[in-house]
Amino acid sequence: MTHSFDQDYWDQHWRPDPTGAPSAMAVSPPHPYLVRELDDLEPGTALDAGCGAGAEALWLAARGWQVTGADLAHDALVRAAERAAASGVADRVRWVQADLTTWEPDVSYDLVTTSYAHPAMPQLEFYDQVASWVAAGGTLLIVGHLHHGPGHGAGEPPAAASVRADDIVARLDPDRWVVATAEEPSRTLAAHGVSEVALHDVVVRATRRH
Ligand SMILES: C[S@@+](CC[C@H](N)C(=O)[O-])C[C@H]1O[C@@H](n2cnc3c(N)ncnc32)[C@H](O)[C@@H]1O
């Protein structure tokens, strides 16, 4: 993997297929950890950092959250806005095109979540940044990739995006954070034109004390 996860890479990733066929990620459902980790939370304001085509942002909006979906790629946000309109939650989601490696929101959020986003910066530093946008009393939910090395299947994410749950937790100051979930689950997904892909994930949820 020699390229950088920069604007060009993600613009190309999200560029619509000339045939009009949507990519798997453009139609993907939200990942299962949202329901499991957030279903009991009282809705408030939420940021989905690197929201892509908006599956998670739309899930949150449908449950009453006021969501900001931020992503680098214009075409991803176009697709996300189409999905929001189609599912009747457009009034509860705001889409922001932003480079999250440099963006600074002017508010903090009751929930900040990021799912499989790997920008052109060290992954753990990106998570530090994302965590700093959580309001006092708010929740951080990080879902990331766990790289299992070469030869582990078609859906294998790049090594640079890989993190361990313990490494994320080690950066959350215990005076400031209460960690509720830190795990490395696996699941299978029908995708990428093959019958099933094994996904190795990292899930960390924490609540900010102050
Ligand atoms: C693998 S996709 C995941 C999308 C979505 N969260 C999901 O789970 O389906 C990673 C997303 O992060 C976005 N991204 C990458 N670097 C970014 C950056 N510097 N700022 C904002 N978004 C970025 C990409 O455009 C892409 O939509």
The ligand as an ORCA input file, in Angstrom:
! r2SCAN-3c Opt
* xyz 0 1
  C     -13.557      3.479      4.744
  S     -14.548      4.928      4.595
  C     -15.755      4.693      5.902
  C     -17.016      5.493      5.672
  C     -18.100      5.301      6.719
  N     -17.707      5.833      8.004
  C     -18.478      3.844      6.839
  O     -18.212      3.239      7.878
  O     -19.043      3.304      5.881
  C     -13.512      6.209      5.259
  C     -14.092      7.593      5.088
  O     -13.251      8.544      5.705
  C     -13.201      9.693      4.881
  N     -11.974     10.436      5.138
  C     -10.714     10.016      4.916
  N      -9.827     10.980      5.243
  C     -10.564     12.022      5.683
  C     -10.227     13.316      6.150
  N      -8.954     13.736      6.237
  N     -11.221     14.130      6.527
  C     -12.504     13.731      6.437
  N     -12.890     12.514      6.018
  C     -11.921     11.677      5.627
  C     -13.252      9.133      3.467
  O     -13.640     10.082      2.479
  C     -14.238      8.001      3.618
  O     -15.547      8.417      3.356
*
